[in-house]
Amino acid sequence: MTVTTEQPGSTIQVNGIATNYHEAGSGDPVLLLHGSGPGVSAWANWQRTIPVLAEHHRVLAPDLVGFGNTERPADIRYSAETWVDHVWGFLDAMKIERTSIVGNSLGGFLALAMAIKRPERLNRMVLMGTPGPGMTPTEGLAAMRTYEPSYKAMEELLIKYFAVDSSIITPELVQLRHEASIAPGAFEAYRKMEINPKTAASDLGIEAGDYGRIATPTLIVHGREDRVIPIEVGINLMNTMPNADLHVFSRCGHWTQVERASEFSAVVDQFLSN
């Protein structure tokens, strides 16, 4: 798998925060929200997805506050509420009233919260390896939370929890993610982040019954062997949400957009284009 070094995008002020984002294509807007983890950024998550979706859509992929090349304010509380506010602020700053969203893991949870709170601003939604109601912490999530930076630790984390096909975890990929995780202020910000799948929904005032009232057309994408967010979570979401379909990739872990990049992009592009 070919990976490229972190690419700086454009910068826009969002709620007083200098926010890095990538933009490509034209047409109806599609917002890509990355997940969490050491060394994560929009570019790391979406570099193989952006060019495919940009053939038919205006694609926007911001670095959430605390991640990538977006500013890391010293006094900020990193929480689901902070990130949701940051995403709404980004859309407002870009003058986008309505959009489709593709969310990876944490980004998928933020998309769910947005669909519950302000559904009139969403067209369609893709949830990839997304936490859902009733989920409890997993071994994969615990491994990310207890991560201590080193090349070896990053290699072990990616191979054990993110992919079934370990051949995609190349030395170049490991080095890039490791270097990103130790960029100035990056690990300190990551350590401050409050990411608890058991309490994140209630912290936002979301109740279990809210998921069943989401009317936004939704595609849930999951890797069958996901060890971070188990496939059962995706199945439960599908059974809970009235307008949700589920697409499962066999022999695939938490990184469907990386491990099955071409198939993932094609499935998502078709769904968003309907």
N, C-alpha and C positions, 0 to 999 in steps of 0.2 A: 504494500500500500504506500502510495506517495503522499508525504505530508510536507507542507510548506511552513516556514517560520511564521510566527505571529505577524499579521499584517495590520499596521495602524490604519484606522478608517478615518472618518470625519468626526468632528467634535461639535456638540451642541450643549447649551446650558439647560439643565433640567432641574427644576426646584433648587437652583443655585449650585448644582453639581455638574462639573465638566464631564460630559458623557460621551464615550467613544461608541461609534456605531458603523456598521457596514451597510452599504446600499447598492442595489443593482437592479436593472430591469425597469419595466414600465407596465402599467395596467393596474388592476385592483391590488391594493396593498396586502401584503402578507408579513406578519411580524413573527420573527423567530426568537424564542426565549430559551436560552441555554440552561443547563442544569448547574448543580453545585459540585464542589470537590476541589482538591488542591490543584492549582494550575489551570482551572477552567476559564474559558473565555468564549465569546460568541464565535470567534474565528476557529478556535480549537474544536468546537462542537459542529459548526455548520459549513466549513470551508468546501466540502464536497456537495452540499445541498444547495447552497446559494446559486451557483451558475445554472443548475437545472431548473429550479423554480423561477429564476429570473428570465427564462425564455418566454414566460406567459404572465408574469406578475411583477409588481414593484416589491422587491424584497428588502426588508429592514431587519438588521440583527444587531441590537445594542448589547454592550457589556453592562450587566446589572451593576449597580453601585457596590463597590468592594471587589469586583472581579475585573480581570483583563486590564485594559488601558483607561477605564473610567476612574475618576477621582475616588479616593478613600478618605472621607472626612474623619478627623480624629475623634469627634464627639458623637458620631452616628451610632444608633442601635441597629444592628443588622438583624432584621426579622422579616417574616412574610409580609407584614403590614408595610414596612419600609419599602420592600421590593415592589409590591403592588402599586403603591403611591408613585414610585419611580417610573414604572411602566406607563401608568396613566399620564404622568407628566411628560414622558417622552413622546407619546402620541399627540398630546396637546401641543408640545413644542414643534412637532413636525406637521401640525395642522391636519392631522388625520382623525376624522370623526368616527369612522367605522372601518374595521379591518378583520381579516382572518388571522388566526394565531396558530403557530406550531410550537408546542412546548415540550421540552425534554426534561423529564424528571422533575426537579424543582420548578422549572419553567412551565411544565404541564400543570402543576398544582396552582401556580399563579394564574394560569389561564382559566382553570376551574373557578377560582375565586372571582375573577373578572366576569365570567359568564353568569355567576350567581348574583353579583352585585350590580352590574350594568350591562345586561344582555343586549340592550339596544345598540351597543357599540361593536358587537361582534357579528361577523357573517358566518364563518365556519371555524371549526376548532379541531386540531390534531393533537392528541395526547400520547406521548411516547415514553414508556416506562415511568408512568406517573403515579405518585402516591394517591391513595384513595381512602374513603371512609373505613374506619375500623382497622387500619393498618398498624402493625406494631413494628418497632425497630428490628432490623435484620442484621445478620453478621456483616453483610456488605456495607451497610450504612455505618455500623460501628467501626469497621476498618477505615473508612474515610475520616471519621471523626477523630480517631486516635493516631492518624498518620503523622509521622515525624519525617521531615524532608531528608531524602537522600536518593541517589539514583537507584540503588537497589530496592528501597522501599517503594518507589514509584513503579518500578518494573513489576514487583510482586503484586501490588495493588491492581494494576491494569490487567495482568495475566489472570489473576485468580478471580476477579470480580466483574470485569468489564467485557470480556470477549470469550467466546467458545473457541474460536480459531486463533490460537496464540501466535500464529505467523504474522498477524496484522500488527502485533505489538513489536515493532521494529526498534532497534537501538535509537534511531533518529526520533521516533515518536516519544519514546521514554525520556530522552534528553530534553526535548522541547517542553514536555509537560513538567519535568523536574525544574528546569530553568524558570518556567513561568511561576511555579509554586514558591520560588525563593526570590522573585523580583522584589524590589524595595517595597516594604509594607504589605506584600501579598499574604504571607503566611500569618502575620499578626492579625490582619483583617479576617482571614479564614477562621482563626481560632476564636474570634469574637462572635461568629455567626450563630444565630439561634435557629437550628433546623431540627425540629422534633416532629415526626409524622403523627404522633399521638395527640399533640396539642396545637399544631399549626392552624387547623381549621377553627377550633374554638377561639383561638387568639384573634381570629378575624371576624368572630361573630357568626361563623357558619355552623349550621346544625345539620345532623345526619339527613333529615328530610329534604334539605335544600337541593341535594344532588338529583333527586327524582323530579325536580321542577326545572331542570336545565333544558330549555327547548332548542338551544343552538345545535345545528347539525354537527355531529362529532364523529371523528374516526379515531379509535383507540388502536395504537400500534404497540406490540409487545414482542420481545424476544422470549421464546419458550423457556430458555435456560437462564433467564435473568436472575442473578443472585443478589442484586441490590434491591429491586422492587419485584417480587415474585409475580409470575403470570396470573396467579389467583387474584391478585389485586386488580389487574386489568379486566379479568372476567367479571369480578364483582362490580366494577364501574359500569361495564356494558349492561349488566343485568339491572343496574340501578337507574341509568339514564335512558329516557324514552327514545331519544333520537341518536343513539350511539351504535356504531358498527365496530367490530373488532377484527383486526388483521394480525395474525400471529406468524412470526418468522421462526421456522424450525432451526435448530442448531445455531442459536443466536442468543447473545447475552444482553446486557444493558445498553450497549452501543449499537442499536439497529441502524442509525444513520451513518455509522462508520463501518461496521462489520458487513452490512448488506446495503451499502451506499446506493448503488444504482437502482436496486429494486425498491428501496425505501423512497427515494426521490420520485420514482415513477408512480408509485402508489399514492403518495401525497399529492403530487401534481395533478393526477387524475381526479382525486377527491376535491381539491380546491377549485378545479376548473369546471366542475359540474354546475 
